[in-house]
Amino acid sequence: IGDSAHAHDMTPTYPKLTHSHLDGVVKTTMSLFNKRQDVQHYEIKVFDKDFESIPFVTSQSVIKLDYLSKTSFDVYIRKADASRATYICSLSKLKRDDTIRTAVSSRICSKIKNE
């Protein structure tokens, strides 16, 4: 019972979408910090208010991140989808061969500021 649960951090909490260098596309920059020794991969997703998937592009949809490491990445969303995009989320990806102990997946979401 002495163990504590650690998640991961993703910032900013309320990202703003700004113009990108691509016509018809907006973007935001996110940072991800890994506080979990048992996880090295995080999947990025974009959702609407009902947690339905929104199409997006980033350099890697699954980011490899070592324990206590931080990385930044850009998320690109079509302007046509920008008003529906509500959440940018990161989900810890657990190893399938870890059958000895129970592991907990964590999902962190940042709410997009739509102005």
C-alpha positions as CSV (number, residue, x, y, z in Angstrom):
1,I,0.0,0.0,0.0
2,G,3.0,2.3,0.2
3,D,3.3,2.6,-3.6
4,S,2.1,5.8,-5.1
5,A,0.6,6.2,-8.6
6,H,2.5,8.5,-11.0
7,A,1.1,9.7,-14.2
8,H,2.7,11.9,-16.8
9,D,2.4,15.6,-17.5
10,M,1.3,17.4,-20.7
11,T,1.3,21.1,-21.0
12,P,-0.1,23.6,-21.7
13,T,-3.4,22.7,-19.9
14,Y,-5.3,25.0,-22.2
15,P,-3.5,25.2,-25.5
16,K,-4.4,27.8,-28.2
17,L,-4.6,27.0,-31.9
18,T,-2.6,29.4,-34.0
19,H,-1.9,29.8,-37.8
20,S,0.6,27.4,-39.2
21,H,2.9,27.7,-42.2
22,L,0.4,25.4,-44.1
23,D,-2.7,26.8,-45.8
24,G,-5.9,25.7,-44.1
25,V,-4.2,24.3,-41.1
26,V,-3.8,25.5,-37.5
27,K,-1.3,24.2,-34.9
28,T,-0.3,24.2,-31.3
29,T,2.9,23.1,-29.5
30,M,2.6,20.7,-26.6
31,S,5.1,19.4,-24.0
32,L,5.1,15.9,-22.5
33,F,7.0,14.9,-19.3
34,N,7.3,11.2,-18.3
35,K,7.0,10.6,-14.6
36,R,6.5,6.8,-15.0
37,Q,9.4,4.3,-14.8
38,D,7.2,1.6,-16.3
39,V,6.2,3.5,-19.4
40,Q,8.3,4.7,-22.4
41,H,5.6,5.3,-25.1
42,Y,2.7,7.7,-25.2
43,E,0.1,7.9,-27.9
44,I,-1.3,11.3,-29.0
45,K,-5.0,11.8,-29.9
46,V,-7.3,14.7,-30.6
47,F,-11.0,14.5,-29.7
48,D,-14.2,16.6,-29.9
49,K,-16.4,17.4,-26.9
50,D,-17.9,13.8,-27.0
51,F,-14.5,12.2,-27.2
52,E,-14.9,11.3,-30.9
53,S,-11.6,11.3,-32.8
54,I,-10.6,14.4,-34.8
55,P,-8.1,14.0,-37.7
56,F,-4.7,15.6,-36.9
57,V,-1.0,15.3,-37.7
58,T,2.0,15.3,-35.5
59,S,5.6,14.2,-36.2
60,Q,4.9,10.9,-34.3
61,S,1.5,9.6,-33.2
62,V,3.3,7.5,-30.6
63,I,6.2,9.2,-28.8
64,K,9.0,7.3,-27.1
65,L,10.0,9.1,-23.9
66,D,12.3,7.8,-21.3
67,Y,11.7,8.2,-17.5
68,L,12.0,11.8,-16.3
69,S,12.5,13.1,-19.9
70,K,10.6,15.9,-21.6
71,T,9.8,16.5,-25.2
72,S,7.8,19.1,-27.2
73,F,5.8,18.4,-30.3
74,D,3.5,20.3,-32.7
75,V,-0.1,19.2,-33.3
76,Y,-1.6,20.2,-36.7
77,I,-5.4,20.3,-37.2
78,R,-7.4,21.4,-40.3
79,K,-9.1,24.7,-39.9
80,A,-12.3,22.9,-40.9
81,D,-12.0,20.7,-37.8
82,A,-10.6,23.4,-35.4
83,S,-13.9,24.5,-34.0
84,R,-14.8,20.9,-33.2
85,A,-11.4,20.0,-31.7
86,T,-11.8,20.1,-27.9
87,Y,-9.1,17.9,-26.3
88,I,-5.5,16.9,-27.1
89,C,-4.7,13.8,-25.1
90,S,-1.7,11.6,-24.4
91,L,-2.2,7.9,-23.4
92,S,0.5,5.8,-21.8
93,K,1.1,2.7,-23.8
94,L,1.9,-0.4,-21.7
95,K,4.1,-3.3,-22.7
96,R,2.2,-6.4,-23.6
97,D,4.8,-8.7,-22.1
98,D,4.3,-7.2,-18.6
99,T,2.2,-10.0,-17.3
100,I,3.7,-10.4,-13.8
101,R,2.2,-7.3,-12.3
102,T,-0.9,-5.2,-12.9
103,A,-0.2,-1.9,-14.6
104,V,-2.3,1.2,-14.9
105,S,-2.6,3.2,-18.1
106,S,-2.9,6.9,-17.7
107,R,-4.6,9.5,-20.0
108,I,-4.0,13.2,-19.7
109,C,-6.0,15.7,-21.7
110,S,-5.5,19.4,-22.4
111,K,-8.6,21.4,-23.3
112,I,-8.2,23.5,-26.4
113,K,-9.1,27.2,-26.0
114,N,-11.5,28.0,-28.9
115,E,-11.9,31.7,-29.1
